[in-house]
Amino acid sequence: MPDHIYVYPAYLLKDGSRADGRRVAAAHAPSSATVEQIVAAAKSLGFQAVAEPDRGYPRRGSAEVGRVKVTKRSGVTKTKLLRLLADEVRKSGGPTPR
């Protein structure tokens, strides 16, 4: 079992549909999220995070480049991590959803 979780910006975007890859509820999703914002959010939540700017989200081809490799922590599921990151990106300067 891997010791990390990959987070693509598409997982958190409010404007993306579930079919496009969004994995958090639109009510919690920020309007925009960059790899840098996700790394900063993960670090502020106490996770180890590394940007991988040369990787793209497979569902979108080369439309969005980059992903974040976040080290897992005991008791935190991928779904919970994504929700925490989405909330943190919104709070830390990302545009707020309508």
N, CA, C and O of each residue as an XYZ file, in Angstrom:
392
protein
N       0.850     -1.182      0.000
C       0.000      0.000      0.000
C       0.898      1.248      0.000
O       1.822      1.341      0.808
N       0.635      2.200     -0.893
C       1.488      3.389     -0.967
C       1.413      4.215      0.315
O       0.427      4.171      1.050
N       2.461      4.953      0.553
C       2.516      5.814      1.737
C       2.195      7.266      1.404
O       2.480      8.168      2.192
N       1.605      7.486      0.245
C       1.283      8.844     -0.182
C      -0.038      8.861     -0.966
O      -0.572      7.826     -1.365
N      -0.526     10.068     -1.162
C      -1.742     10.300     -1.949
C      -1.403     11.383     -2.965
O      -0.800     12.400     -2.623
N      -1.795     11.155     -4.215
C      -1.611     12.182     -5.235
C      -2.857     13.049     -5.280
O      -3.983     12.550     -5.271
N      -2.634     14.361     -5.329
C      -3.740     15.314     -5.399
C      -3.544     16.173     -6.645
O      -2.550     16.888     -6.768
N      -4.491     16.096     -7.555
C      -4.487     16.925     -8.756
C      -5.394     18.127     -8.505
O      -6.412     17.982     -7.828
N      -5.060     19.311     -9.029
C      -5.929     20.469     -8.852
C      -7.376     20.212     -9.287
O      -8.301     20.776     -8.703
N      -7.579     19.378    -10.293
C      -8.933     19.078    -10.776
C      -9.801     18.446     -9.691
O     -11.026     18.562     -9.743
N      -9.192     17.780     -8.708
C      -9.948     17.164     -7.611
C     -10.692     18.215     -6.784
O     -11.708     17.908     -6.160
N     -10.190     19.446     -6.777
C     -10.710     20.456     -5.861
C     -11.503     21.570     -6.533
O     -12.121     22.374     -5.836
N     -11.509     21.644     -7.842
C     -12.100     22.793     -8.535
C     -13.626     22.804     -8.509
O     -14.272     21.821     -8.871
N     -14.182     23.914     -8.083
C     -15.636     24.073     -7.988
C     -16.315     23.981     -9.351
O     -17.393     23.397     -9.472
N     -15.693     24.550    -10.366
C     -16.311     24.599    -11.685
C     -16.274     23.269    -12.431
O     -16.991     23.088    -13.415
N     -15.445     22.345    -11.968
C     -15.378     21.042    -12.619
C     -16.496     20.137    -12.132
O     -16.919     20.225    -10.979
N     -16.968     19.274    -13.006
C     -18.001     18.319    -12.603
C     -17.342     17.088    -12.000
O     -16.122     16.936    -12.055
N     -18.154     16.218    -11.426
C     -17.625     14.959    -10.909
C     -17.018     14.146    -12.053
O     -16.009     13.465    -11.868
N     -17.632     14.218    -13.232
C     -17.106     13.499    -14.387
C     -15.751     14.057    -14.817
O     -14.932     13.329    -15.377
N     -15.510     15.344    -14.559
C     -14.232     15.973    -14.891
C     -13.161     15.667    -13.848
O     -11.987     15.967    -14.062
N     -13.553     15.075    -12.726
C     -12.575     14.695    -11.722
C     -12.725     15.342    -10.364
O     -11.958     15.032     -9.453
N     -13.698     16.242    -10.197
C     -13.865     16.876     -8.889
C     -14.248     15.823     -7.863
O     -15.131     15.003     -8.112
N     -13.583     15.842     -6.701
C     -13.833     14.830     -5.684
C     -14.329     15.401     -4.370
O     -14.477     14.663     -3.396
N     -14.585     16.685     -4.322
C     -15.166     17.298     -3.128
C     -16.479     17.960     -3.518
O     -16.703     18.284     -4.684
N     -17.334     18.155     -2.539
C     -18.613     18.808     -2.804
C     -18.370     20.232     -3.307
O     -17.464     20.920     -2.837
N     -19.180     20.658     -4.252
C     -19.019     21.991     -4.832
C     -19.104     23.078     -3.765
O     -18.471     24.126     -3.898
N     -19.876     22.841     -2.712
C     -20.007     23.825     -1.643
C     -18.699     24.043     -0.897
O     -18.504     25.099     -0.294
N     -17.810     23.077     -0.926
C     -16.529     23.189     -0.214
C     -15.365     23.472     -1.149
O     -14.265     23.779     -0.689
N     -15.587     23.376     -2.439
C     -14.509     23.503     -3.416
C     -14.175     24.964     -3.708
O     -15.074     25.798     -3.817
N     -12.886     25.275     -3.835
C     -12.498     26.638     -4.232
C     -12.711     26.843     -5.730
O     -12.766     25.879     -6.493
N     -12.830     28.092     -6.142
C     -13.011     28.395     -7.559
C     -11.762     28.083     -8.363
O     -11.844     27.728     -9.539
N     -10.609     28.217     -7.728
C      -9.361     27.869     -8.397
C      -8.408     27.285     -7.371
O      -8.459     27.615     -6.186
N      -7.538     26.411     -7.853
C      -6.528     25.814     -6.986
C      -5.320     25.474     -7.837
O      -5.434     24.778     -8.846
N      -4.174     25.964     -7.431
C      -2.938     25.669     -8.138
C      -2.141     24.648     -7.336
O      -2.429     24.397     -6.166
N      -1.155     24.076     -7.969
C      -0.290     23.124     -7.286
C       0.377     23.805     -6.086
O       0.491     23.207     -5.016
N       0.812     25.042     -6.264
C       1.471     25.779     -5.190
C       0.525     26.010     -4.009
O       0.929     25.877     -2.854
N      -0.729     26.356     -4.298
C      -1.707     26.562     -3.225
C      -1.979     25.260     -2.476
O      -2.140     25.269     -1.255
N      -2.030     24.149     -3.195
C      -2.297     22.858     -2.563
C      -1.125     22.450     -1.672
O      -1.332     21.939     -0.571
N       0.100     22.672     -2.141
C       1.281     22.363     -1.326
C       1.261     23.206     -0.058
O       1.486     22.688      1.036
N       0.993     24.501     -0.197
C       0.951     25.389      0.975
C      -0.141     24.956      1.949
O       0.072     24.956      3.161
N      -1.306     24.589      1.424
C      -2.411     24.145      2.277
C      -2.048     22.866      3.018
O      -2.316     22.743      4.214
N      -1.442     21.916      2.320
C      -1.051     20.651      2.945
C      -0.032     20.883      4.050
O      -0.130     20.298      5.129
N       0.931     21.728      3.779
C       1.955     22.017      4.792
C       1.366     22.747      5.996
O       1.774     22.492      7.129
N       0.425     23.639      5.770
C      -0.190     24.346      6.888
C      -1.064     23.413      7.736
O      -1.332     23.696      8.904
N      -1.505     22.303      7.140
C      -2.278     21.300      7.878
C      -1.378     20.259      8.533
O      -1.867     19.347      9.200
N      -0.066     20.389      8.346
C       0.868     19.482      8.985
C       1.266     18.265      8.169
O       1.878     17.340      8.703
N       0.935     18.249      6.899
C       1.302     17.138      6.020
C       2.610     17.465      5.305
O       2.949     18.634      5.126
N       3.331     16.444      4.905
C       4.481     16.634      4.036
C       3.950     16.592      2.611
O       3.208     15.681      2.244
N       4.329     17.575      1.815
C       3.818     17.657      0.443
C       4.926     18.106     -0.499
O       5.752     18.953     -0.160
N       4.919     17.514     -1.695
C       5.906     17.843     -2.718
C       5.163     18.079     -4.030
O       4.328     17.272     -4.437
N       5.476     19.186     -4.681
C       4.884     19.479     -5.989
C       5.579     18.654     -7.058
O       6.799     18.491     -7.035
N       4.801     18.140     -7.987
C       5.325     17.430     -9.155
C       4.775     18.131    -10.394
O       3.803     17.670    -10.992
N       5.397     19.248    -10.779
C       4.855     20.072    -11.871
C       4.910     19.428    -13.247
O       4.228     19.887    -14.163
N       5.700     18.383    -13.414
C       5.831     17.761    -14.727
C       4.809     16.656    -14.969
O       4.861     15.988    -16.002
N       3.891     16.456    -14.046
C       2.855     15.432    -14.188
C       1.521     16.083    -14.507
O       1.230     17.177    -14.023
N       0.704     15.414    -15.322
C      -0.601     15.937    -15.682
C      -1.709     15.006    -15.235
O      -1.477     13.821    -14.995
N      -2.895     15.536    -15.125
C      -4.053     14.742    -14.742
C      -4.480     13.916    -15.952
O      -4.818     14.493    -16.985
N      -4.478     12.602    -15.863
C      -4.765     11.757    -17.027
C      -6.105     12.029    -17.713
O      -6.212     11.901    -18.933
N      -7.115     12.397    -16.947
C      -8.434     12.638    -17.542
C      -8.478     13.876    -18.414
O      -9.312     13.976    -19.314
N      -7.591     14.814    -18.156
C      -7.615     16.069    -18.899
C      -6.463     16.215    -19.874
O      -6.275     17.283    -20.457
N      -5.704     15.174    -20.056
C      -4.571     15.269    -20.970
C      -3.572     16.293    -20.482
O      -3.132     16.236    -19.334
N      -3.216     17.214    -21.327
C      -2.233     18.226    -20.943
C      -2.883     19.547    -20.541
O      -2.188     20.555    -20.413
N      -4.189     19.564    -20.341
C      -4.892     20.806    -20.008
C      -4.408     21.393    -18.688
O      -4.199     22.602    -18.592
N      -4.227     20.562    -17.675
C      -3.740     21.039    -16.384
C      -2.518     20.242    -16.016
O      -2.563     19.015    -15.923
N      -1.437     20.938    -15.809
C      -0.184     20.269    -15.505
C       0.115     20.397    -14.020
O      -0.044     21.460    -13.420
N       0.550     19.288    -13.449
C       1.001     19.299    -12.066
C       0.117     18.480    -11.153
O      -1.085     18.319    -11.365
N       0.781     17.966    -10.117
C       0.080     17.262     -9.063
C       0.904     17.408     -7.799
O       2.062     17.822     -7.842
N       0.296     17.062     -6.673
C       0.962     17.163     -5.387
C       0.996     15.778     -4.763
O      -0.015     15.076     -4.731
N       2.148     15.397     -4.273
C       2.324     14.123     -3.584
C       2.305     14.419     -2.086
O       3.209     15.066     -1.557
N       1.255     13.933     -1.410
C       1.069     14.198      0.018
C       1.286     12.896      0.789
O       0.695     11.868      0.459
N       2.131     12.945      1.807
C       2.394     11.772      2.629
C       1.186     11.492      3.510
O       0.635     12.394      4.141
N       0.780     10.215      3.541
C      -0.393      9.813      4.331
C      -0.126      9.965      5.822
O       1.012      9.906      6.288
N      -1.218     10.162      6.550
C      -1.187     10.177      8.011
C      -2.241      9.210      8.508
O      -3.295      9.057      7.890
N      -1.963      8.571      9.602
C      -2.891      7.615     10.185
C      -4.230      8.280     10.504
O      -4.269      9.366     11.082
N      -5.308      7.631     10.131
C      -6.649      8.132     10.445
C      -7.205      9.157      9.481
O      -8.323      9.634      9.675
N      -6.459      9.510      8.448
C      -6.926     10.499      7.474
C      -7.097      9.802      6.128
O      -6.120      9.390      5.501
N      -8.345      9.676      5.694
C      -8.644      9.055      4.411
C      -8.395     10.057      3.283
O      -8.223     11.251      3.526
N      -8.378      9.560      2.060
C      -8.181     10.442      0.913
C      -9.321     11.453      0.824
O      -9.088     12.632      0.555
N     -10.531     11.002      1.046
C     -11.687     11.896      0.989
C     -11.567     13.002      2.033
O     -11.822     14.168      1.732
N     -11.185     12.647      3.246
C     -11.038     13.642      4.309
C      -9.899     14.599      3.982
O     -10.019     15.804      4.205
N      -8.801     14.076      3.460
C      -7.672     14.930      3.089
C      -8.090     15.943      2.029
O      -7.765     17.125      2.138
N      -8.802     15.492      1.014
C      -9.230     16.398     -0.050
C     -10.151     17.481      0.482
O     -10.049     18.637      0.071
N     -11.041     17.127      1.384
C     -11.949     18.125      1.983
C     -11.154     19.143      2.801
O     -11.405     20.346      2.716
N     -10.188     18.654      3.599
C      -9.347     19.552      4.388
C      -8.557     20.495      3.480
O      -8.462     21.691      3.756
N      -7.998     19.963      2.409
C      -7.230     20.793      1.481
C      -8.112     21.833      0.797
O      -7.718     22.991      0.662
N      -9.293     21.425      0.370
C     -10.211     22.364     -0.292
C     -10.577     23.506      0.650
O     -10.576     24.671      0.252
N     -10.888     23.167      1.895
C     -11.231     24.208      2.873
C     -10.045     25.136      3.143
O     -10.212     26.350      3.264
N      -8.852     24.556      3.236
C      -7.656     25.351      3.511
C      -7.305     26.263      2.340
O      -6.908     27.408      2.556
N      -7.441     25.786      1.116
C      -7.171     26.619     -0.062
C      -8.146     27.791     -0.095
O      -7.763     28.919     -0.405
N      -9.407     27.518      0.228
C     -10.407     28.602      0.265
C     -10.057     29.631      1.320
O     -10.132     30.833      1.065
N      -9.675     29.172      2.503
C      -9.368     30.087      3.608
C      -8.097     30.886      3.380
O      -8.003     32.038      3.805
N      -7.134     30.297      2.725
C      -5.817     30.923      2.615
C      -5.614     31.734      1.344
O      -4.523     31.737      0.774
N      -6.625     32.399      0.915
C      -6.442     33.308     -0.201
C      -7.030     32.866     -1.520
O      -7.074     33.654     -2.465
N      -7.480     31.638     -1.612
C      -8.142     31.221     -2.827
C      -9.503     31.918     -2.917
O     -10.096     32.229     -1.884
N      -9.995     32.163     -4.099
C     -11.309     32.794     -4.225
C     -12.390     31.949     -3.548
O     -12.365     30.720     -3.615
N     -13.321     32.616     -2.906
C     -14.388     31.892     -2.215
C     -15.494     31.529     -3.181
O     -15.802     32.305     -4.085
N     -16.105     30.349     -3.006
C     -17.186     29.938     -3.904
C     -18.444     30.748     -3.651
O     -18.650     31.278     -2.559
N     -19.266     30.836     -4.652
C     -20.542     31.574     -4.509
C     -21.608     30.678     -3.978
O     -22.744     31.113     -3.790
